[in-house]
Amino acid sequence: MPEKICSCCQRSFSWRKKWAKNWDSVKYCSERCRRMKSSQ
């Protein structure tokens, strides 16, 4: 499976079925990281 690095925590995360349609635009490994990045 493909992997990416999270823009917030710098950890690697792998492809998930829920991201199948928009894998190219996924930047964060979780909702928590997405919220943390938007609040900074």
Steps between C-alpha positions, in 0.01 A plus 500: 500500500617857431620712791529872570647721771258702712545877462435555868669222701749378236400134548440269210150376431369258243215500252151435635190400310315816607770706322474307172334784308720784626835345596691772314354773720544323838762681712428393857496160669198574720227748583702606803796602284273676255343704782837576661641632173200724432511651850868598481 
